[in-house]
Amino acid sequence: MEQTRWQDLESDLRARICLEPDSFEVAIGLVPLTGSQAIWIDADTRMHAASTMKVPVLIQLARQVDAGVVSWDDSVVLRNEFSSIVDGSAYQLTIEDDSDSTLYQRIGEVITYHELAERMIVRSSNMATNVLVDVLGAPATQRTARELGADSIEVLRGVEDMKAYRQGLSNTTTARDLAILMRALATGNAASDEATEVMVEILERQEFHDLIPAGLPPGTRVANKTGWITGIVHDAAIVYPPGCPAYVMVVLTRGFVEYGDAARVVAELSSIVYHGLGCSAE
């Protein structure tokens, strides 16, 4: 019965994706927090990670806290100067290209790692992300993600390193990579119970709700991280429905000209999953 339900759900998801033109790519990873069932639809298609790369950065920070290297309450000086991975040249972030403007008025101040993690996830702050990547190291962050089973994810750098971007040196992921990471995070396999609780609470305070959460009944508990750049719209979520077991859903999209069109598709796919799994609002 359960296997049939998942087979029917996969058919429904594929049917919905087929309504879109072939020029639009949609990849899905869907896994419960417990059990072996899973749905993978073009889940190994590699795409620019956009801000979903902030999930492995969050995990790496949590593991450094567990190791005693830093604590959530330790502080660093907030700055807006970073080094390109191409040649070490300095570059700065611009407030116009950042979804979180709050930190630009605080340059030179000290800020805790917890607040950096919060701004990185909740408002997708590019500045917070780059400060953390400098501290944690992109190679170490990628290594951790791969050790957790996301064996093809690429975390090469922080964000807005345009020299690297022009040379094709970008952070990339697959739906499978992200689903594996989000499941490891949610189940406590990525970090200690205490650090896991902190990470999930931060993800639950996400302020961007127009993708996977938009397809769920109001009030559904969800912890997610979005990511978007031109032609790319992604969401990776842990969903805790009141009517069925929790699950991880990742949707990656590429090729949609309008953000709203991609958001509509992601929300509809989310709704199909919620109802297809027999979940019901209480």
KEBA-887229 format. One line per field, with one value per residue (C-alpha): residue number from 1; residue in one letter; chain; x negated, y negated, z negated. Coordinates in Angstrom, 3 decimals. Each point is the difference from the previous one (the first is absolute). Example, Ala and Ser with C-alpha at 12.3 -4.5 7.8 and 13.67 -1.06 7.14 Angstrom:
# residues 2
num <- 1; 2
residu <- a; s
chaine <- A; A
c1 <- -12.300; -1.370
c2 <- 4.500; -3.440
c3 <- -7.800; 0.660
This chain:
# residues 282
num <- 1; 2; 3; 4; 5; 6; 7; 8; 9; 10; 11; 12; 13; 14; 15; 16; 17; 18; 19; 20; 21; 22; 23; 24; 25; 26; 27; 28; 29; 30; 31; 32; 33; 34; 35; 36; 37; 38; 39; 40; 41; 42; 43; 44; 45; 46; 47; 48; 49; 50; 51; 52; 53; 54; 55; 56; 57; 58; 59; 60; 61; 62; 63; 64; 65; 66; 67; 68; 69; 70; 71; 72; 73; 74; 75; 76; 77; 78; 79; 80; 81; 82; 83; 84; 85; 86; 87; 88; 89; 90; 91; 92; 93; 94; 95; 96; 97; 98; 99; 100; 101; 102; 103; 104; 105; 106; 107; 108; 109; 110; 111; 112; 113; 114; 115; 116; 117; 118; 119; 120; 121; 122; 123; 124; 125; 126; 127; 128; 129; 130; 131; 132; 133; 134; 135; 136; 137; 138; 139; 140; 141; 142; 143; 144; 145; 146; 147; 148; 149; 150; 151; 152; 153; 154; 155; 156; 157; 158; 159; 160; 161; 162; 163; 164; 165; 166; 167; 168; 169; 170; 171; 172; 173; 174; 175; 176; 177; 178; 179; 180; 181; 182; 183; 184; 185; 186; 187; 188; 189; 190; 191; 192; 193; 194; 195; 196; 197; 198; 199; 200; 201; 202; 203; 204; 205; 206; 207; 208; 209; 210; 211; 212; 213; 214; 215; 216; 217; 218; 219; 220; 221; 222; 223; 224; 225; 226; 227; 228; 229; 230; 231; 232; 233; 234; 235; 236; 237; 238; 239; 240; 241; 242; 243; 244; 245; 246; 247; 248; 249; 250; 251; 252; 253; 254; 255; 256; 257; 258; 259; 260; 261; 262; 263; 264; 265; 266; 267; 268; 269; 270; 271; 272; 273; 274; 275; 276; 277; 278; 279; 280; 281; 282
residu <- m; e; q; t; r; w; q; d; l; e; s; d; l; r; a; r; i; c; l; e; p; d; s; f; e; v; a; i; g; l; v; p; l; t; g; s; q; a; i; w; i; d; a; d; t; r; m; h; a; a; s; t; m; k; v; p; v; l; i; q; l; a; r; q; v; d; a; g; v; v; s; w; d; d; s; v; v; l; r; n; e; f; s; s; i; v; d; g; s; a; y; q; l; t; i; e; d; d; s; d; s; t; l; y; q; r; i; g; e; v; i; t; y; h; e; l; a; e; r; m; i; v; r; s; s; n; m; a; t; n; v; l; v; d; v; l; g; a; p; a; t; q; r; t; a; r; e; l; g; a; d; s; i; e; v; l; r; g; v; e; d; m; k; a; y; r; q; g; l; s; n; t; t; t; a; r; d; l; a; i; l; m; r; a; l; a; t; g; n; a; a; s; d; e; a; t; e; v; m; v; e; i; l; e; r; q; e; f; h; d; l; i; p; a; g; l; p; p; g; t; r; v; a; n; k; t; g; w; i; t; g; i; v; h; d; a; a; i; v; y; p; p; g; c; p; a; y; v; m; v; v; l; t; r; g; f; v; e; y; g; d; a; a; r; v; v; a; e; l; s; s; i; v; y; h; g; l; g; c; s; a; e
chaine <- A; A; A; A; A; A; A; A; A; A; A; A; A; A; A; A; A; A; A; A; A; A; A; A; A; A; A; A; A; A; A; A; A; A; A; A; A; A; A; A; A; A; A; A; A; A; A; A; A; A; A; A; A; A; A; A; A; A; A; A; A; A; A; A; A; A; A; A; A; A; A; A; A; A; A; A; A; A; A; A; A; A; A; A; A; A; A; A; A; A; A; A; A; A; A; A; A; A; A; A; A; A; A; A; A; A; A; A; A; A; A; A; A; A; A; A; A; A; A; A; A; A; A; A; A; A; A; A; A; A; A; A; A; A; A; A; A; A; A; A; A; A; A; A; A; A; A; A; A; A; A; A; A; A; A; A; A; A; A; A; A; A; A; A; A; A; A; A; A; A; A; A; A; A; A; A; A; A; A; A; A; A; A; A; A; A; A; A; A; A; A; A; A; A; A; A; A; A; A; A; A; A; A; A; A; A; A; A; A; A; A; A; A; A; A; A; A; A; A; A; A; A; A; A; A; A; A; A; A; A; A; A; A; A; A; A; A; A; A; A; A; A; A; A; A; A; A; A; A; A; A; A; A; A; A; A; A; A; A; A; A; A; A; A; A; A; A; A; A; A; A; A; A; A; A; A; A; A; A; A; A; A
c1 <- 0.000; -2.735; -2.091; 3.032; 0.631; -3.561; 0.209; 3.233; -1.538; -2.996; 2.325; 1.958; -3.187; -1.294; 3.358; -0.080; -3.563; 0.954; 2.465; -2.954; -1.970; -3.079; -2.185; 0.871; -1.870; 1.390; -1.807; 1.481; -1.319; 2.567; -0.892; 1.737; -1.982; 0.586; 0.419; -1.550; 2.497; -1.248; 0.827; -2.783; 1.000; -2.981; -1.613; -3.550; 0.343; -2.682; 1.036; -1.408; 0.672; 0.817; 0.688; 0.747; -3.794; 0.632; 1.360; -3.405; -1.541; 2.494; -0.823; -3.741; 0.431; 2.043; -2.689; -2.677; 2.106; 0.269; -3.771; -0.573; -1.813; 2.544; 3.207; 3.247; -0.688; -3.549; -0.344; -1.838; -0.324; 2.494; -1.729; 0.743; -3.194; -0.634; -2.550; 0.776; -0.931; -1.397; -2.903; 0.522; 1.089; 2.372; 3.666; 2.948; 3.666; 2.663; 3.156; 1.993; -0.886; 0.610; 3.410; -1.018; -1.005; -0.265; -3.672; -1.304; 0.646; -1.992; -3.331; -2.826; 2.183; -0.389; 2.649; 0.554; -0.157; 3.588; 1.183; -2.052; 1.649; 3.400; -0.431; -1.528; 3.054; 2.946; -0.700; -2.568; -2.641; -2.915; -2.249; 0.649; -0.655; -3.349; -1.219; 0.849; -1.566; -3.209; -0.053; 1.067; -1.654; 1.788; -2.108; 0.813; 3.678; 0.097; -1.885; 2.520; 2.958; -1.463; -0.748; 3.700; 0.918; 0.382; -2.803; 0.087; 0.816; -2.499; -0.635; -2.822; 0.434; 2.162; 2.503; -0.416; -3.585; 0.506; -3.489; 0.646; 3.487; -1.316; -2.462; 2.734; -1.077; 3.368; 1.613; 2.152; 2.332; 2.563; 3.395; -1.414; -2.911; 2.257; 2.600; -2.708; -1.444; 3.368; 0.912; -3.338; 0.589; 3.579; -0.764; -2.997; -2.537; -1.769; -0.680; 0.770; 3.564; -0.596; -1.488; 2.733; 2.638; -1.681; -0.228; 3.622; 1.230; -1.917; 1.387; 3.513; -0.370; -0.512; 1.728; 0.432; 3.140; 1.105; -1.449; 0.490; 1.801; 2.495; 1.335; 0.675; 3.005; -0.472; -1.745; -1.839; -3.359; -2.770; -3.739; -1.411; -2.691; 0.688; -2.415; 0.398; -1.983; 0.950; 1.653; -0.451; 2.610; -0.523; 1.418; -1.087; 2.373; 0.653; 3.789; 1.648; 3.671; 2.466; 1.614; -2.931; -3.717; -2.483; -1.804; -2.660; 0.914; -2.426; 1.016; -2.608; 1.079; -1.867; 1.125; 3.083; -0.110; 2.304; -0.585; 3.749; 0.453; -2.643; 1.471; 3.453; -1.341; -1.974; 3.031; 2.236; -2.500; -0.147; 3.780; 0.019; -2.478; 1.875; 3.311; -1.533; -1.557; 3.406; -0.845; 2.849; 0.166; 1.199
c2 <- 0.000; -2.443; 0.839; -0.520; -3.395; -1.115; 1.351; -1.914; -3.118; 0.207; 0.359; -3.081; -2.037; 1.026; -0.816; -3.497; -0.617; 1.102; -2.896; -2.388; -0.622; 2.130; -3.089; -0.062; 2.517; 1.291; 2.433; 1.523; 1.880; 1.295; 2.134; 0.701; -0.526; 3.668; 2.899; 0.915; -1.419; -2.804; -1.793; -1.229; -1.883; -1.226; -0.157; 0.252; -2.988; -2.471; -3.622; -3.215; 0.275; -3.693; -0.573; 3.644; 0.271; -1.697; 3.286; 1.759; -3.177; 0.163; 3.671; -0.683; -2.743; 2.331; 2.677; -2.534; -0.933; 3.691; 0.353; -2.923; -2.042; -2.825; -0.595; -1.485; -3.036; -0.648; -3.174; -1.246; -3.451; -0.598; -1.064; -0.376; 0.997; 3.491; 1.735; 1.543; 3.663; -0.754; -2.272; -1.180; -3.464; -1.864; -0.491; -1.433; 0.851; -2.539; -0.680; 0.055; 3.659; 1.148; 1.059; -1.200; -3.655; -0.117; 0.938; -2.727; -2.577; 2.048; 0.476; -0.186; 1.242; 3.377; 2.613; 3.487; 3.159; 0.716; -3.293; 0.542; 3.409; -1.534; -2.759; 2.445; 2.272; -2.143; -2.932; 1.741; -2.603; 0.181; -1.937; 2.365; 2.934; -1.278; -0.811; 3.568; 1.570; -1.922; 1.367; 3.566; 0.495; 1.072; 3.184; 1.169; -0.799; 2.025; 2.870; 0.172; -0.051; 2.861; 2.005; -0.290; 1.563; -3.011; 1.461; -2.326; -3.386; -2.762; -2.732; -1.951; -3.511; -2.655; -1.987; -2.784; 0.921; -1.189; 0.888; 3.593; -0.045; -1.175; 2.908; 2.508; 0.478; 0.094; 1.892; 2.774; 2.634; 2.609; 0.676; 3.251; -1.801; -2.501; 2.564; 2.163; -2.995; -1.224; 3.497; 0.328; -3.375; 0.791; 3.456; -1.082; 1.807; -3.223; -1.340; 0.471; -0.112; -3.465; -1.384; 1.685; -1.763; -3.357; 0.625; 1.117; -2.963; -2.372; 1.657; -0.215; -3.775; -0.262; -3.126; 1.124; 2.121; -0.190; 3.319; 3.345; -1.559; -1.682; 3.410; 1.049; -0.771; -3.168; 0.702; 3.116; 0.217; -0.297; -0.696; -1.038; -1.781; -1.640; -1.053; -2.027; -1.809; -0.800; 3.089; 2.008; 0.510; 2.675; 1.025; 2.669; 0.689; 2.199; 0.299; 1.041; 0.600; 0.660; 2.837; 2.143; 0.631; -2.782; -0.094; -1.880; -1.521; -1.696; -1.655; -1.476; -1.944; -1.514; -1.981; -1.802; -3.595; -1.322; 0.802; 0.149; 2.761; 2.146; -0.743; 1.083; 3.332; 0.677; -0.785; 2.273; 2.853; -0.521; 0.219; 3.209; 1.581; -1.107; 1.411; 2.984; 1.171; -0.143; -2.937; -2.058; -3.308; 0.121
c3 <- 0.000; -0.987; 3.060; 2.244; -1.571; 0.747; 3.546; 0.580; -1.513; 2.330; 2.977; -1.114; -0.392; 3.408; 1.579; -1.484; 1.166; 3.519; 0.196; 0.226; 3.229; 0.557; -0.411; -3.720; -2.137; -3.295; -2.293; -3.150; -2.999; -2.489; -3.018; -3.315; -3.200; -0.801; 2.383; 3.318; 2.489; 2.238; 3.218; 2.265; 3.146; 2.016; -3.420; 1.336; 2.335; -1.047; -0.434; -1.412; -3.722; -0.529; -3.709; -0.772; -0.467; -3.329; -1.381; 0.011; -1.448; -2.879; -0.563; 0.016; -2.588; -2.221; 0.203; -0.922; -3.019; -0.913; 0.326; -2.355; 2.645; -0.351; -1.917; 1.237; -2.207; 1.229; 2.047; 3.061; 1.515; 2.779; 3.196; 3.669; 1.731; 1.312; 2.214; 3.380; 0.265; 3.472; -0.933; -3.565; 1.115; -2.282; 0.766; -1.898; -0.179; 0.941; -1.924; 3.252; 0.619; -3.568; -1.315; -3.474; -0.277; -3.787; -0.342; 2.309; -2.703; -2.517; 1.769; -2.536; -2.854; -1.671; 0.721; -1.418; 2.059; -0.968; 1.431; 3.139; 0.429; -0.655; 2.594; 2.508; -0.134; -1.049; 2.334; 2.247; -0.833; 2.411; -2.349; -2.907; 2.321; 1.224; -3.490; -1.065; 3.105; -0.731; -3.556; 0.785; 3.383; 3.167; 0.423; -3.540; 0.522; 3.210; -1.632; -2.840; 2.388; 2.002; -3.135; -0.843; 3.338; 2.288; 2.032; 2.991; -1.517; 0.771; -2.569; 1.572; -1.338; -1.562; 2.025; 2.557; 0.922; 3.570; 1.198; -1.010; 1.480; 3.375; -0.016; -0.753; -3.617; -1.722; -2.838; 1.450; -1.340; 0.941; -1.513; -1.363; -1.691; -1.718; -1.055; -1.561; -1.859; -1.245; -1.196; -1.812; -1.614; -1.027; -1.425; -2.077; 2.155; 1.004; -3.498; -3.688; -1.286; -1.439; 3.207; 2.046; -2.055; 0.628; 3.761; 0.354; -2.035; 2.267; 3.140; -1.432; -0.310; 3.778; 1.314; 3.626; 0.200; 3.635; 1.177; -1.815; -3.007; 2.352; 0.999; -3.588; -2.194; -2.083; -3.271; 1.202; -1.713; 2.574; -0.116; 3.360; 1.979; 3.334; 2.712; 3.164; 2.649; 3.585; 1.482; -3.200; -2.741; -2.697; -3.347; -2.481; -2.879; -2.986; -0.335; -3.259; 0.870; -2.821; 1.953; 1.134; -0.606; 0.670; 3.320; 1.931; 3.343; 2.377; 3.243; 2.351; 3.092; 2.914; 3.023; -1.272; 1.222; -2.708; -3.660; -0.577; 2.570; -1.688; -3.436; 1.170; 1.276; -3.189; -2.176; 2.092; -0.228; -3.765; -0.219; 2.063; -2.431; -3.110; 1.179; 1.774; -3.254; -1.651; -2.238; -1.382; -1.825; -3.573
